[in-house]
Amino acid sequence: MDELYNNTQGETWPNLSRSRAVAIRTQRDVSQNESIGYGVGAGVSLRDVVFEPFGYNQTGLANLRTLLNVGVKTLVLDLFYNEGNGKWLVCPKKKVLQQRDKNVPDECLVNSFNLTSVVNTLSDYILATNNNLNFNTLFLLLRLNTISFPTNVTVPASLINSGVQDLSIIAQIPNVALPYLIDTTKLPSLEYLLSKTRSRLFPIIIENKTPFNETDLPVSDDQLFVSSTIESLNSPDDTNVLDISFTHFSRSNCTRLEDGPNPNLISFSYDSSYLPFNLSTYRESIICGHNPIISTPFKNLVDISVFLEFSLWSWAPLQPTPILFDELSDPGLVYNITVIRSWLDGNNNLSTTPDIGSESPFVSSWGDVNSANSSGSDTSSNSNLNVNDGNDDDNNSDNSYINRCAVLSRVGWVATSCERSFRTICQNTRNLSDYWISQEKKSYVRSIKTCEQLDGDYTMVLPKTYFEQSHLIEMMPKDQLFLWINLNSMSTENCWVVGLTATCPYQEVVSRHIFAQMISPSAAMAWMLITIFILFQFRRLPVHKNRKHWKKLLNEKLKGDLDGVPS
């Protein structure tokens, strides 16, 4: 099977695929000085995607952990306040009554499944990934509901007596973001969270259908954030109110380029059973700056992998890959990757179009390229892939088979050989709205030097937010599929940095990992040889005993023989 296909999220399930791990880390590092409001990523409704289809039990908790492992960063959790005993439940009333009628309930048993067990699952994940390689922000969105049972209905304590009376238990999760640590009027950057507060998880109440108001909510206002859309829990002087947008996704609520994004707004969009996300609307939600939340269940949870491949604003799906595109022959690849591979290989065949949505931005993006190619424009030179500009050795095997430089395409960043020749975008560091697009195609290194040689302080551009990326894609010439951006992994494989002189910030970690990979086979072989040698010292070979035995018999036989020649 194709190496790229083997590294997709679906094939490596339930572990995070290598390409997605690198992609998530790269996007995080590039955007670390930007507001966390720009850090969009995948999300799910736990009730609809995990607990209802797979169980309000340990199986559901295991699937929750799996989603965290594969890079889901936003979780919507529905909580239910039992007015009868004042306890909080994770199971809805309907499910509790269904389990009550069973002889042996297998869900909603509060001794193994409750808010505490959900908190413990989150805590375990955070503790396991609390390092610079895996540090990321998570959002726990809370929808508060109330339930009550009629007095003539008896419900076993094993289903409703959870022991959780207030929500302060959520604030005990390691590295939780507490309101007094965060200036809610100006969202911090990821770098600030990493270096100053080590805050990762933002618990936010986004919906309140309980009788509680700001004064009697069973949690302190310095432990949980509250969405600005909940009037019953807000007051003008509150310091725990975040500016949140939580809406059903529509193209009409996408941030327009001329308006600019709001760095202090965190946007979430969700689908529904009557209008579920497809790959087109899901990707549009990402590039519009929304955190898409899937609310439609899957028959098999692994099926969410296809959407996860599209969950970054930066890299194109299945990127970055360290292998050449002409080695990717799997016909099941998503359409936009097929197009990218086709053009990098000089094979302009766009005849096969899998169904990814009738109004897919990917299909329409490549439409201009088709028309440009048919008109005999500059795209024809790209189709021949004359990537040498005269000073680059295209026969170098290391450069030919390892993709360590990035280009911008209309569907995101793509890893390719640094020796290929493309045009590039340069940006004036003193006037960030001043761009210059080169006319000559050059290698990555020579393109960087081209920008530096311009009059003024120009450098090769690198988008740091979804908004900047959309702006650059709008600027791309219609006859160009790719433009160099200032991102490479030339110094260390799978560690993408900005510029030619930057070193991998995880060099020590990566080096230890590579050393372990190198030493493990030889260490195992050495240990096996030593073990065999020791065993032989305690157990002599039978041939030694046989030699002594035959020597004794020979001596006894020779005793009766006479010396000399018989007369």
N, C-alpha and C positions, 0 to 999 in steps of 0.2 A: 504494500500500500504506500502511496505517496507520503514522503516525509512531512510535508506541510499538513496533510490531512491527519496524520498521526499526532500532530501537535495542536489540533484544534481543541477548543474547550470541551466539546462533546466527547472526544476520544480520551482526554486525560481526566474526565470526571471520575470521582468527586474532588480531584485536586485541581488547583489553578494551573492552567497551561503555561508553558514557558514563555511563549510570545506575549500572552496577556499580562503575565507578571512583569515582564520588561516594559510593556507598553504603559501599564498603570503607573509604574515607578517613574518612567520618563515624563509622562504628563504631569505627575505630581511635582517633580523637580523643576520642570520648566515653569510651572505656575506658582512656585512656592512663595513668591513675593506679591502675588495677587490676592485679592479678597477671596475668602472661602466661598463666597456666594457664586463665584465663577466655576467652582469645582464640581461640575455635573457628573453624574454616574448612575448606575443601575439601581432600581428599587423594586420592592414587591410589597403587596399586602399579605401579611402572614396569615390572616384568617382565610383569604380566598385561595392563595397559592400553596400554602403549606398545611395548615391545621385542618381545614375542611376536607381536602382530598386525601390527606395522608394520616390524619389522626391528631386529636388533642391528647397526646401521650408522648412517650419517649421516642417513638418513630418520628413524630413531628419535630421534636427538639433536635434530633439527629439531622433532619433535613434543613432545619434552621442553621445549624453549624456548617453544613455543606454549602449553603448559599453564601455564608460569610467567607468561607474558604475560597470560593471561586470569584469573589470580588463584588458582591452585592453590597452597596454602601448605605442604602436607605431602607428602613423597615417600618411598616405601618402596623402598629399593635393596637387591637381593640381590647379595652378593659371594661369590665361590667361590675358595677357597685351593687351588691346585694343589700337592698334596703331592710331585709329581715334581720340580718345579723351584723351588718356593717362591715362585711369582708369584700375584698376585691377578687374577682374571678377572671380567668382568661377564656373560659368556656361560655358561650352564649346560652340563654335560657332554653332555647329549643334543643340544643345538644344535651344539656343537663337532664331535661325531662326524658329524652330518648334513652339515655344511659340509666335513668332511674327505673325504667320499665324492663331493663334486661336483668336476667338472673345473675349474670356475672359481668358487671360493667368493665369495659376495656378502655374507656376514654374518660377524661375529666376527673380522674381520681386525684384529689388535691394533695395527697401525700407524695405524689411523684410528678404532678403537672400543675403548676400554678405560676404566679408572677415570680416567685423566688427561683423556680427552675429556669424560667426564661432569662432572668438576670444572671444566673450562674452560667448559662450557656454563652451569653455575651461576654461575661467576665473571663471565661476560659479562653475565648478567642482573642480578646484584647491582650491578655497576659502572654499568650503564645506568639503574638505578632508585635509586641511592644519593643521594636528596635527600628533603627534608622532605615533599614531596607524595606520594611513593611508598614511603617507608620502612615496611617491615612485617617481621614475624617469619616465618621459615621453619623447618621441621623436616625434617631428613634422617634417616630411620630406617633403620638398617643391620641387615640379617640376614646373619650370617656363616655360610657353609657350607664344606664341604671336598669336593674331588673328587680322584680318582686314575684313571690309565689303566693297563690291563694292560701288562706288559712286551712282550707280543707285538703290541701295537697301536701303530703309528707315527702320530703326530700332527704335522703340519707346525708348525714354530716360528712361522709367521705366524699361527697360531690360538691358541697358548698362551704364547708368550714375550712377555708384556705389558710387562715391564720394571718393573712395580710390585711391590716386595717388602714394603712396609709401608703402613700406612694413614695415615701422617702427612701425606700429600699433601692429605688432606681439610682439615687444619688450615691450609692455605695459601690457602683460599678467602677473598676479601676479606670483612671484617666478620663473620668467623666468631666464634661465642661460645665462648670457651675456659674450661675449668673454673675456672681460678684467678681469672677475672674475675667469676664468678657465685657467690653464696652459695646452694648447692643446698638448704640447709635452709629457705630462705625465698626463693621465686621473686621476681625483681624485677618492677617494672612496666615497661610499654612506654616510659613517659616516661624512666625511668632508663636504659634501653638506648639511647634516642635521644640523650639529653643527656650521658650519662657515658661509655659504652663503645662506642657505635655498633655494638653486636653485633646481628646479624640472623639468622644461620643457626645452628641448634642441631643438631650431628651427634650422634646418640644410638644406641648399640648396643642393640637391643631383643631380639636373639636370637643365641645363640652355639652353633653345631653343629660347631665346630672343636675340635681337641684342646687348644687354647690355654686357659690359665687366666690369672689376674690378673697373674702374674709374667712370663709369656713371650708375651703378646699383642704382636704386632709393631706397637705404637704406644704412645707415652708416655701415662700416665694424666692428664696435664695438657693433652691435645689433643682427646680425645673424651669425651663423656658416656656413662655406662652406666646402663641401666635397673635399678632396684632389684629387678626380678624375676629377674635373672640371677645366681644364686648363685656360679657359677664365676668371675665377674669382680668380685665384691664382697668387701669387708672392712669391718669397723665403722668404721675411721678414714678411709675413702676420702672425698675431697672432690669426686669427679666423678660421684657417684651421684645420679640424679634419680628422684623418685617418679613412676613411669609406670604407667598402666593401658592395656593393649593387648588388647582382647577382642572377640569376635564380638558384634555389637550385639544386645541384647535389652531389651525394655521393663523387665525386672526389674532391670537395672543402671543405670537412670536415677536421677539424684539426686533424692531426695524433698525437698519444700519444708520439711518439719519437721526434716530432718537438717542441711540447709545444705551448701554446697559446701566442698571443701577447696582453699584458694588455692594450696597447694604441690603439687598433683597435676595432671599433664597427662594427659588422657584421650583415647585413640584407640579407635575402633571400626571394624570392617571387615566386609565382606560376603563371600559365597562364591558359587561357581557354582550350588550347590544352594539357596542362600537369598540371592539378590542384593537389593540395595537397590531399593525403589521410592520414589517421591517422598514417600510417607507416612513410611516408616521412616527415610529419609534425613533428612527434616526433623525427625523426632523425635530422631534422634541429635544434631542441632545444638542443639535447645532443651533437651536433657538435658546439654549441656556437653561433648559428645564431638566430636572431630575425625573425621568419617566418612571412611574410606578405601575407595574403590571398587576392587574387585579383579576385576570382571567386564568383559571386553573389549567394545568397541563396534565395529560394522562400519565406521562412520565416526567419527573422533575428535570431530568437531563435535557429535555426539549427546550428549556429556557436558554441553553447554550448558544443557540443561533442568535438570540437577541443580545446576549452578553458580548458577542463578537462585534456588535455595532454600538457598544455603550460608551465609547470614548469620542470626544470631539476632535482629538488630535490625530491619532493613527487611523489609517484605513483598517477595515476588518482583516483579521488574521495577520496583522503586522505588529512588530517588525519580524521578518524571517531572515535568517542568515544564509539562505540558499538562493541560487539563481532562479528566476522565474521560468526559464525554459526547461527546468526540471519538474515543473508543476503541471502534470498532465491529467489531474483528476477532473472529470467533467462535472462533478457535483459542486465545484467551488461557487461561491456567490458571484453574482453577475459582475459587480464592479471589479473584483479581483481578476476575473477572466479578461475583462477589457484591459486592465493595467498590464497583465502578463502579455496579452496579445500585442500591445503597442511596444512594450519593451523588447519583444522578440521580433518585431518587424512584420507581424502577421495581422493585417488589418481585417480581421474577420469578426464582425459584430452581429452575426446572423442569429445566434442563440441567446434568447433573453428569458431566464427563469422568472416566474411570477413573484415579484417582491412588492407589489402594490401598483395600482393602475396609474398613480400620479407620482411615481418614484422620482426623487431628486437625482438619483444616480442615472436613470435612463435619460432624463432630460439633459443632464449635464454633458453626456457624451453625444447628444444630438448635434451640437455645434461643431464637434470635432469631425463628425461624418461629413457635414456640409463643407467644412473647410478643406477636408481632404479631397473631396470630389471636385473642388474648384481649383485644385493644383496649387494650394498655398504652401507655406513653409512646413506644414506637417509632413510632407512627402520626404523631407530630409530625415525626419525622425523615424519614419517607417523603415529606412535603410539602416538605422542605428549606427551611423558613422560616429562612434563615441570617442574616437581618438582625435585630439586636436593638434597632433604633431609631436608633442613632447611626452605623451603618456604611453607607457608600455602595456598594450592591451593583452599581451601574451603572458603576463604575470599571473601565475595560477592562484596566488593568494588573493590578489585583487579581483580576479575573475569569478571566484566562487564564494566569496564572503561579502555580503552586503553590509557595509559599515558606514554609509552616508545616506542622508534622507533627502527626498524631494517632496515637494508639495503637489498633490493632485487635487482634483475636484471632489474626491471622496476622502481626503485625509493624507497623512504622511505615508510614504512608501520607502522602505529600505532598498538600496540598490548599490552597485559598485561605485566607488569613488572615482573610478577612471572614466565613467560614462560622461558624455558631454551634453549639458543642458544650459538653457538660459537661467538667469537668477534675478531676484529682487533685492535691491540695496535700499537701506533706510538711513536717513539722516538722524544721527543720535541727538542733535541739537533741536531738530524740528521733526517730531515723530510722524507728522502727516506728509512729510516729503519723501517720496519713493522714486526710485529709478530702476527700470527694467532693462537689462542688458539685451543687446541684439545678437551678439556672438555667443555661440555655444562653447562652453569650456568644461574642464573637469572641475570637481568640487574645490580642490585646493586653489586652482588658478582663478576660479570664480570669486573666492574670498579675496584674493589679491586684487582682482579687478575692482571690487567695491572699495577697498582701502586706498586705491590709487585715484579715486574720484576727488574732485575739488570739494572740500568740506569733510566733515566727520561722518563718513558713510561706513556702514557695515552690512554684511549679509543679514537679511531679515530672519526672524524666528517668531512666529505667533505664540503668544503666551496665554491667550484666552480663546474661548469659542468665538467671541466677537471679533477679535483681531483676525482669526483664521477666516471667518466669513468675509471680512473686508478684503483680505488678500486674494481669496478665490474670485471675488467679484472683479478684481484688477487683472486676473490672468488673461493674457491674450487668447482669443478664441481658437487660434491655430496651435496652441501649445497645451500639451497634456501635463507636463511636469516642469517645475522650476526648483532650482536648488534652494534649500533653507539651511540655516546655520546650525546643523545638528549632525553629530557623528559619533561613532563608537570605535574610532581608529586606535585609541590607546588601549582600551580594554574591551573585549568582546562582551556584548549584552549590557554595556554600561554607556548610555548615550549622554554626551556632554555638549556644551556650546563652545564653538571655536576650536582652533588648532592646538592651542597651548594648554587647554584645560585637562586636568587629570581626573580620573574616576574617584569620586568621594568615597566609594565603597571598595577601593583597591585592596585593602587588607582582607576584607571579608571575601571578596572574589578570589584573591590569591590563595587563601586558606582552602576555599572550596575546590579550586583547581588542583592544589597540592594533594588534597584528600583523594580526588579522583585519580591522580597519577600514582599515589603510593598504595592505594587499597589493593589492586591486583597483585603487585609484587609482595606486599606484606602477607597476603593470604597464602601465596605460594611458598614463601619462606617459612611460615608457621607450619604448613603441611609437611615440608621436608624435615624440619626439626622434629616434628612428632613421629614421623616414620623412623628417623635415626634413633630416637629414644626407645621406641618399641623394639628395634632390632638388638639394642643393648641388653634387654631383659629376656629376649627369646632367641636362642641360637638356632641357626639353620640346621635341619635334620641331616644334611649331607655331612656335617662334621662328625656326628655320632656314627654314621655309616662307615666312614673312613677308618675310624678307630676299630670298629667291629671287624672289618675285613682284614685289617693289619694283624689283629690277634689270631684270627683263624689261619692266616698264611704262615705265621710264625710256628703255630702248633703243627702244621702239616710238614714244614721243613725240618722239624726236629728228627724225624725218622729217615730222612734222606742222607745217603753217604756221599762224602766228598770224592772227587776224582772220577776216572773213567773205569767202568766195570771191565774185568779181564775176561 
